[in-house]
């Protein structure tokens, strides 16, 4: 018996069928591929696809950085910013300010 896939899941069907391949290669090679990807404005995955002459989805991606923060991290940051650990949105704003300031200060040293 064939089961019909709900309409709202149909767009995810290709992703479900895809298989992620991980590469355990020399750190120098990984660094170079990541560097080339950054310079080309691509993700490392898209850079690998480009190297392998595979199609790349060139839809604009929202550029963002990510970091995982534990409950303990939020407590440390709350103390740093004189906030409560539950004020995660305000902590995020302060983190973004710190990152911008870090880069701006680094640019002045060059």
trRosetta pair geometry for C-beta under 8 A, 3 or more apart (Angstrom, degrees):
i j d omega theta_ij theta_ji phi_ij phi_ji
5 9 5.3 -114 173 82 101 115
5 10 5.9 126 111 -82 120 73
5 13 6.6 56 157 -83 170 119
6 9 4.8 79 68 9 87 107
6 10 7.6 -131 98 -32 47 79
7 10 5.8 -35 -158 -7 38 118
8 11 7.9 -48 178 18 38 98
9 12 5.3 -64 -167 43 63 112
9 13 6.8 90 137 -55 79 81
10 13 5.6 -22 -161 -17 43 119
11 14 7.9 -44 175 19 41 97
12 15 5.2 -59 -164 44 62 115
12 16 5.9 67 139 -29 84 102
13 16 5.7 -55 -150 32 32 113
13 17 6.6 23 156 -13 65 108
14 17 5.9 -64 -152 41 32 106
14 18 6.5 41 150 -34 67 102
15 18 5.6 -45 -149 19 35 117
23 30 7.7 173 97 -90 110 97
23 48 7.7 -178 -9 -122 142 144
25 29 4.8 -62 133 77 118 137
25 30 6.1 154 79 -51 91 88
26 29 4.5 89 68 5 90 105
26 30 7.0 -160 95 -6 47 86
27 30 5.5 -53 -146 38 35 113
27 31 6.2 39 154 -22 67 105
28 31 5.8 -52 -148 34 28 113
28 32 6.5 28 153 -19 62 106
29 32 5.8 -55 -149 35 30 110
29 33 6.4 28 155 -16 65 106
30 33 5.9 -57 -148 37 30 108
30 34 6.3 28 155 -16 65 109
31 34 5.8 -59 -148 40 29 110
31 35 6.1 31 154 -22 66 108
32 35 5.6 -52 -144 36 30 114
32 36 6.3 31 156 -18 64 105
33 36 5.8 -52 -146 37 30 110
33 37 6.3 34 152 -22 63 106
33 44 6.1 74 128 -148 101 93
33 47 5.6 147 -180 115 83 132
33 48 6.5 34 -171 -71 135 80
33 51 7.4 -55 -126 -32 106 149
34 37 5.6 -53 -148 35 31 115
34 38 6.4 33 154 -20 65 104
34 44 5.2 -24 -100 -94 71 115
34 47 7.7 173 -95 44 26 158
35 38 5.8 -53 -150 34 30 111
35 39 6.4 26 154 -15 64 108
36 39 5.7 -57 -147 40 31 110
36 40 6.1 19 157 -9 67 113
36 47 5.6 128 97 -153 99 136
37 40 5.9 -66 -144 46 27 102
37 42 4.6 -99 -154 81 77 88
37 43 6.2 -31 -177 130 131 16
37 44 4.7 -117 -18 -88 170 48
37 46 6.8 121 -138 68 107 84
37 47 3.5 -94 -84 -39 96 141
38 41 7.7 34 -179 -71 28 29
38 42 8.0 -90 -49 52 19 60
40 47 6.5 134 51 -99 135 98
40 50 7.6 -93 134 28 165 172
42 46 4.0 -128 -173 89 109 119
42 47 4.8 141 99 -58 129 79
42 50 6.8 -40 -147 -16 175 137
42 56 7.3 -43 -132 -161 126 147
43 46 4.6 94 50 8 79 101
43 47 7.0 -139 92 -7 41 85
43 61 7.2 19 -42 33 110 170
44 47 5.4 -52 -147 34 35 116
44 48 6.5 37 154 -20 66 101
45 48 5.8 -52 -153 33 31 110
45 49 6.6 31 149 -17 64 104
46 49 5.4 -50 -147 36 37 114
46 50 6.3 42 151 -23 66 102
46 56 4.9 77 -154 -142 96 119
46 57 7.8 -105 -107 48 114 65
47 50 5.5 -51 -150 33 32 115
47 51 6.5 35 151 -20 64 103
48 51 5.6 -51 -148 34 34 113
48 52 6.3 18 156 -6 66 111
49 52 5.9 -67 -146 49 29 103
49 54 4.1 -89 -161 72 83 108
49 55 7.1 -46 168 77 125 30
49 56 5.1 142 100 -82 129 88
50 53 7.6 30 -177 -76 31 30
50 54 7.6 -82 -55 51 22 70
50 56 5.9 0 -67 -48 84 138
65 99 7.6 -178 58 -152 149 159
69 73 4.1 -133 -160 92 81 139
69 74 5.8 96 149 -54 119 80
69 77 7.4 -25 -151 -5 136 141
70 73 4.7 109 48 0 68 100
70 74 7.3 -128 98 -1 42 84
71 74 5.7 -51 -154 34 35 112
71 75 6.7 39 147 -21 64 102
71 85 7.1 54 -169 172 71 138
72 75 5.5 -51 -152 32 36 114
72 76 6.5 37 150 -19 66 103
73 76 5.7 -54 -151 36 33 111
73 77 6.2 26 154 -13 67 109
74 77 5.7 -56 -141 44 31 108
74 78 6.0 39 155 -27 66 105
74 85 4.4 92 129 -158 103 91
74 88 6.4 -40 -129 -98 129 88
74 91 6.4 66 -141 139 80 179
75 78 5.6 -49 -143 32 28 114
75 79 6.7 29 155 -17 60 102
75 85 4.8 -17 -85 -90 58 132
76 79 6.0 -58 -159 34 29 110
76 80 6.5 30 147 -21 64 108
77 80 5.2 -51 -146 35 38 117
77 81 6.1 11 162 2 71 110
77 83 7.8 -17 124 54 77 112
77 85 7.8 106 65 -116 82 70
77 91 5.1 82 124 -156 127 121
77 94 7.4 152 176 84 106 126
77 95 7.1 -17 -149 -68 140 104
78 81 6.4 -69 -141 52 25 92
78 82 7.9 -47 165 131 55 2
78 83 4.7 -105 -145 81 73 77
78 84 5.7 -15 -155 165 133 12
78 85 4.3 -89 -30 -72 152 58
78 87 6.9 119 -117 46 102 97
78 91 6.4 -55 -77 -89 67 125
79 82 7.4 21 -171 -77 28 40
81 90 7.5 174 132 130 144 97
81 91 6.2 172 37 -115 152 70
81 94 4.6 24 -113 177 144 175
83 87 4.5 -105 171 63 121 137
83 90 5.6 -177 -131 100 153 125
83 91 6.0 -153 75 -70 149 84
83 94 7.5 -158 -12 -12 140 149
84 87 4.9 100 62 -9 78 103
85 88 7.8 19 161 -66 51 76
85 91 7.9 19 -143 -53 39 148
87 90 4.3 -22 157 39 109 117
87 91 5.9 126 102 -26 78 90
88 91 5.4 -53 -143 37 34 115
88 92 6.3 40 155 -24 66 101
89 92 5.6 -49 -151 31 32 114
89 93 6.7 35 149 -20 62 101
90 93 5.5 -47 -151 32 37 115
90 94 6.5 37 151 -17 65 103
91 94 5.7 -55 -151 37 33 111
91 95 6.3 38 149 -23 66 104
92 95 5.5 -52 -148 34 33 115
92 96 6.5 34 154 -20 65 103
93 96 5.8 -54 -152 34 31 111
93 97 6.5 33 150 -19 64 104
94 97 5.5 -51 -150 35 34 114
94 98 6.4 37 151 -21 65 104
95 98 5.6 -54 -151 35 32 113
95 99 6.4 32 152 -19 66 104
96 99 5.7 -52 -148 35 33 111
96 100 6.4 32 154 -17 65 105
97 100 5.9 -56 -148 37 30 109
97 101 6.2 29 154 -17 65 110
98 101 5.7 -57 -145 40 29 111
98 102 6.1 37 153 -27 65 106
99 102 5.5 -50 -147 31 30 117
99 103 6.6 24 157 -13 63 104
100 103 6.1 -59 -152 39 30 105
100 104 6.1 27 154 -16 66 112
101 104 5.7 -58 -142 42 30 111
101 105 6.1 29 159 -18 66 108
102 105 6.1 -59 -148 38 23 107
102 106 6.3 24 154 -20 61 110
103 106 5.5 -55 -145 37 32 114
103 107 6.4 38 154 -25 65 102
104 107 5.7 -47 -149 28 32 114
104 108 7.0 33 152 -20 60 102
105 108 5.7 -53 -156 30 36 114
105 109 7.0 35 149 -21 64 104
106 109 5.8 -56 -157 30 37 112
106 110 7.2 47 148 -33 64 97
107 110 5.9 -45 -160 13 38 116
